[in-house]
Amino acid sequence: MTPKIVVCPPDTEGGRCVRVDGKILGRTFNAYDVLELAQGVGLDPRKCVPRR
């Protein structure tokens, strides 16, 4: 099953909370940070597809 990555709206400092399957991975400030977090948990960042 493909994990669900959720990037929350920006907070007051511009950072975004990132979750994978409900687990908080960290806080990001740009798209590169999101891909780096995804790779850190074993996901292939080339296969991360944005959805709205």
N, C-alpha and C positions, 0 to 999 in steps of 0.2 A: 504494500500500500504506500502511496506517495505521501510524504509528510506535508502538513499544511503550515506554511510560513505566513505569519501575520505581522505586518508593519503598522504600528499604531500611528495616529496623527501626532504631529510635533507637540512637544511640551513647551513651556514658557521660555526655555533656553534653546529651542530648535532641535533637540534630540528626539529620537523616536524609539520607543520600546519595540523590540523584535521578539516574537514568540514562535516556537516550532511545536506543533501539536499541544499548545497550551502551556508549554514550559518557557519561561523567560530566559532568553539567551543573552540579552544585553541591550545596550543603548547605542544607536547609530546616528550619524550626522549626514551621511551621504550614501549613495547606492553602493559604492565600493565597500563600505563598512558592512552592509547587509550581506553582500556576497562573501566577504571574509568570514562572517559569523556562520553562514551556511556551510562553507567549506570546513570550518572548525568542528562541525558536528557530523562530518562525513558525507555531506551532500555535494553533488557536482554542480558548481555555480553556473556552468554552461547550460544546465538543464532547468534552471530556475526561470519559470515563466510568469510574468506579471499578469494578474487577473484583477478585475474590478468587481 
